[in-house]
Amino acid sequence: MNQTLFHDSHPFIKLIIALFVSLVIFLVFMIIAIIVALPVFHLNIFELQEVFSDFENVSNVGVLKYFQIIQTLGLFVVPPFVIVFLFYREIGESLQLKNLPELQISVKVFLIMIIGLPVINLLAMWNAQINLPQWLDSVEEWMKVTEKSAEKLTEMFLSADNAGEFLINFLMIAILPAIGEELLFRGILQRYLIEWSKNKHIGVLITSILFSALHLQFFGFFPRLLLGMFFGYLLLWSRNLWLPILAHFINNGVAVIFYFIFGAEIVEKEINSIGTESGNLFFTLGSLVLVTILVVSVCKEERKSGIMERKE
């Protein structure tokens, strides 16, 4: 592997450089995006500010989706490649993207994400019922307001009346975030946090906390934390970033497909309630058992594969 000036830097220094590079690239992307958006969407800079704060106006959807795509590219997709190039030069090997995962493991990951839906729904319900102490009432109120804004934006983004809108949503919500967020969180942050802490479990946990917190949806914090930890360990077991990307893609992609086929009302009332009703307890426990068996199977298989590779 070709070493660079920053290759032997302390992990904390690498983290600072990584965050700085990400911020600079994000700002450059957003400045260019604004310059392009003003004439394309026939807006002035003051109208643009209103667009970002008004999620009720359906005429703003196109602009918001445009900026969401640019934001994902500028904050998550592009920076990891630049960061790794600065540190190592060999991007594919450094980001663990060189080899595609085996079909058998990919199928197991797919089943884990689908079968685990009741468990995630139940955890989300418990998370939503958490009440902060009375002296944190103002914080809880802020969290509720932020959550409602995020829900409105998500519903707006998931809404699609035709195949063209569905494909844009699929790109914006399923494909780009799955690739970009895994590149940045698992490919960059988790790696350097493990190097810094010298403990893989601490690295996975801190990365997952940051991953969940960045979404600013506090009443879904713990389900997203659990998913983040699964993505993190999946990378540790397999040493292949494509598997966390696949898992993330399935999680987001299923939501986009369900919203397009069934509509928001059915998804919220029926699909998102799977596993949360009292009569579904045994169904949810069965889901948890099956997911646990599959996760253990993936862990053992990937560790065995890693041992075989080292022997060769």
C-alpha positions in Angstrom: 0.0 0.0 0.0 1.4 3.4 -1.0 2.0 5.5 2.1 1.4 9.2 2.2 2.3 12.2 4.4 -0.6 11.5 6.8 -0.3 7.6 6.9 1.5 7.4 10.2 -0.4 10.2 11.9 -2.1 9.6 15.3 -5.7 8.3 14.8 -7.0 11.5 16.5 -5.2 13.6 14.0 -6.6 11.5 11.2 -10.1 12.0 12.6 -9.6 15.8 12.7 -8.3 15.8 9.2 -11.2 13.6 8.0 -13.8 15.9 9.6 -12.1 19.0 8.2 -11.9 17.5 4.7 -15.6 16.5 5.0 -16.7 19.9 6.1 -14.7 21.7 3.3 -16.1 19.4 0.6 -19.6 19.8 2.0 -19.4 23.6 1.9 -18.0 23.6 -1.6 -20.8 21.3 -2.8 -23.5 23.4 -1.1 -22.2 26.7 -2.4 -22.1 25.3 -6.0 -25.6 23.8 -5.4 -27.0 27.2 -4.3 -25.4 29.0 -7.3 -27.0 26.4 -9.7 -30.4 26.3 -7.8 -31.2 30.0 -8.0 -31.5 30.2 -11.8 -32.8 26.6 -12.3 -35.6 26.9 -9.8 -36.2 30.6 -10.4 -35.5 31.6 -6.8 -33.6 34.4 -5.0 -31.5 33.8 -2.0 -34.2 35.0 0.4 -36.8 32.7 -1.1 -34.4 29.8 -0.7 -34.3 30.4 3.0 -38.1 30.1 3.2 -37.9 26.8 1.2 -35.7 25.2 3.8 -38.1 26.1 6.6 -41.4 25.4 4.9 -42.1 21.6 4.7 -45.9 22.1 4.2 -45.6 23.6 0.7 -45.6 20.8 -1.9 -44.1 23.2 -4.5 -40.8 23.1 -2.4 -40.4 19.3 -2.8 -38.3 19.5 -6.0 -35.8 22.0 -4.5 -35.6 20.1 -1.2 -34.9 16.8 -2.9 -32.3 18.5 -5.1 -30.4 19.8 -2.0 -30.8 16.5 -0.2 -29.0 14.7 -3.0 -26.3 17.3 -3.2 -25.9 17.2 0.6 -25.5 13.4 0.6 -22.9 13.6 -2.2 -21.0 16.4 -0.5 -21.1 15.2 3.0 -21.0 11.4 2.8 -20.2 10.0 -0.7 -17.3 12.1 -1.9 -15.3 12.9 1.3 -14.4 9.3 2.2 -12.7 8.8 -1.2 -10.7 12.1 -0.8 -9.8 11.2 2.8 -8.5 7.7 1.9 -6.6 9.1 -1.1 -4.8 11.5 1.3 -3.9 8.8 3.7 -3.3 5.7 1.6 -3.8 6.3 -2.2 -5.2 2.8 -2.7 -8.9 3.5 -2.3 -10.5 0.1 -3.0 -8.3 -1.8 -0.5 -8.4 0.9 2.2 -12.2 1.2 2.2 -12.5 -2.6 1.9 -14.5 -2.3 -1.3 -12.2 -4.5 -3.5 -14.3 -7.7 -3.4 -18.0 -8.3 -3.7 -19.5 -10.4 -0.9 -20.6 -14.0 -1.6 -24.2 -14.6 -2.6 -24.9 -16.8 0.4 -23.8 -14.2 2.9 -25.7 -11.5 1.0 -28.9 -13.5 1.2 -28.5 -14.0 4.9 -28.0 -10.2 5.4 -31.2 -9.6 3.3 -33.1 -12.1 5.5 -31.8 -10.4 8.7 -33.0 -7.0 7.6 -36.5 -8.3 6.6 -37.1 -10.7 9.4 -35.8 -8.2 12.0 -38.6 -5.7 11.1 -40.9 -6.6 14.1 -38.0 -6.2 16.5 -37.0 -2.8 15.1 -40.7 -1.7 15.3 -41.0 -2.8 18.9 -37.8 -1.0 19.9 -39.0 2.1 18.1 -42.3 2.0 20.0 -40.4 1.7 23.3 -38.1 4.5 22.3 -41.0 6.8 21.5 -42.5 6.3 24.9 -39.4 7.5 26.8 -40.0 10.6 28.9 -37.2 12.8 30.1 -37.1 14.1 33.7 -39.2 17.1 34.4 -36.2 19.4 34.6 -35.4 18.5 31.0 -38.9 19.5 29.8 -37.6 22.2 27.5 -35.1 19.7 25.9 -37.9 17.1 25.4 -40.1 19.8 23.8 -37.3 20.7 21.4 -36.8 17.0 20.6 -40.5 16.6 19.8 -40.5 19.7 17.5 -37.4 18.4 15.7 -38.9 15.0 15.4 -42.1 16.3 13.9 -40.1 18.4 11.3 -38.1 15.4 10.4 -41.2 13.3 10.0 -42.8 15.9 7.7 -39.7 16.0 5.6 -39.5 12.2 5.4 -43.1 11.9 4.4 -42.6 14.6 1.7 -39.5 12.8 0.4 -41.2 9.4 0.4 -44.3 10.6 -1.5 -44.3 9.6 -5.2 -47.1 9.7 -7.7 -45.3 8.1 -10.6 -42.3 5.9 -11.5 -40.1 8.8 -12.2 -40.6 10.3 -8.7 -40.2 6.8 -7.2 -36.8 6.4 -8.9 -35.6 9.8 -7.7 -36.7 8.8 -4.1 -35.0 5.5 -4.4 -31.7 7.2 -5.4 -32.0 9.8 -2.8 -33.2 7.7 0.2 -31.9 4.1 -0.6 -28.9 4.2 -2.8 -26.9 7.3 -2.0 -27.3 7.2 1.8 -26.5 3.5 1.9 -23.3 4.0 0.1 -22.3 7.4 1.5 -23.2 6.9 5.2 -21.4 3.6 5.3 -18.4 5.0 3.6 -18.1 7.8 6.1 -19.3 6.1 9.3 -18.0 2.6 8.9 -15.3 3.1 6.3 -13.7 6.2 7.9 -14.9 7.0 11.4 -15.2 3.5 12.8 -11.8 2.6 11.5 -10.0 5.6 13.2 -12.1 5.4 16.4 -11.0 1.7 16.7 -7.4 2.7 16.1 -7.6 5.6 18.6 -9.4 3.6 21.4 -7.6 0.3 20.6 -10.9 -1.4 21.2 -13.1 -2.5 18.4 -16.3 -2.6 20.5 -15.8 1.0 21.7 -15.2 2.1 18.1 -18.3 0.4 16.9 -20.4 1.8 19.7 -19.2 5.4 19.4 -19.6 5.3 15.6 -23.2 3.9 16.0 -24.1 6.6 18.5 -22.8 9.4 16.1 -24.6 7.7 13.2 -27.9 7.6 15.1 -27.6 11.1 16.6 -26.8 12.7 13.2 -30.2 11.8 11.9 -31.8 14.1 14.5 -34.7 11.8 15.1 -34.5 11.2 18.8 -37.5 9.0 19.2 -36.0 6.6 16.8 -32.5 6.8 18.3 -32.2 3.3 19.8 -33.5 1.3 16.7 -31.0 3.3 14.5 -28.3 2.7 17.1 -28.9 -1.0 17.0 -28.8 -1.0 13.2 -25.6 1.0 13.3 -24.0 -1.5 15.6 -25.1 -4.4 13.3 -23.6 -2.6 10.3 -20.4 -2.0 12.3 -19.9 -5.6 13.4 -20.8 -6.8 9.9 -17.8 -4.9 8.6 -15.5 -6.2 11.3 -16.6 -9.8 10.7 -16.4 -9.6 6.9 -13.8 -7.0 6.3 -16.0 -6.0 3.3 -17.8 -2.7 3.3 -20.3 -3.9 0.7 -22.1 -5.9 3.3 -23.0 -3.0 5.5 -23.9 -1.0 2.4 -26.2 -3.8 1.3 -27.9 -4.0 4.8 -28.3 -0.2 4.9 -29.7 -0.3 1.3 -32.3 -2.9 2.2 -33.4 -1.0 5.3 -33.9 2.2 3.4 -35.0 0.7 0.1 -37.8 -1.4 1.7 -39.3 1.8 3.2 -39.3 3.6 -0.2 -40.9 0.6 -2.0 -43.6 0.1 0.7 -44.5 3.8 0.7 -44.8 3.8 -3.1 -46.9 0.6 -3.3 -49.1 0.9 -0.2 -49.0 4.6 0.6 -48.1 6.4 3.8 -51.3 5.6 5.8 -51.0 1.8 5.4 -47.3 1.8 6.1 -47.7 3.9 9.3 -50.8 2.0 10.6 -50.0 -1.6 9.5 -46.4 -2.2 8.4 -44.8 0.0 11.0 -47.0 -1.6 13.7 -45.8 -5.2 12.9 -44.5 -6.6 16.2 -45.7 -3.8 18.4 -49.2 -5.1 19.3 -49.7 -7.2 22.4 -50.9 -10.2 20.3 -47.7 -10.2 18.3 -45.4 -11.0 21.2 -44.6 -14.5 20.1 -44.3 -13.4 16.5 -41.7 -10.8 17.6 -39.9 -13.3 19.8 -39.7 -15.6 16.9 -38.3 -12.8 14.8 -35.7 -12.1 17.4 -34.7 -15.8 17.6 -34.4 -16.1 13.8 -32.4 -12.9 13.5 -30.0 -14.0 16.3 -29.4 -17.4 14.6 -28.7 -15.7 11.2 -26.4 -13.1 12.8 -24.4 -15.8 14.6 -24.3 -17.8 11.4 -22.9 -14.8 9.4 -20.4 -14.0 12.2 -19.1 -17.6 12.3 -19.0 -17.9 8.5 -17.1 -14.7 7.9 -14.6 -15.3 10.8 -13.9 -18.8 9.3 -13.4 -17.2 5.9 -11.0 -14.7 7.4 -9.0 -17.4 9.0 -8.8 -19.3 5.7 -7.6 -16.2 3.9 -4.8 -15.6 6.5 -3.6 -19.2 6.2 -3.4 -18.8 2.4 
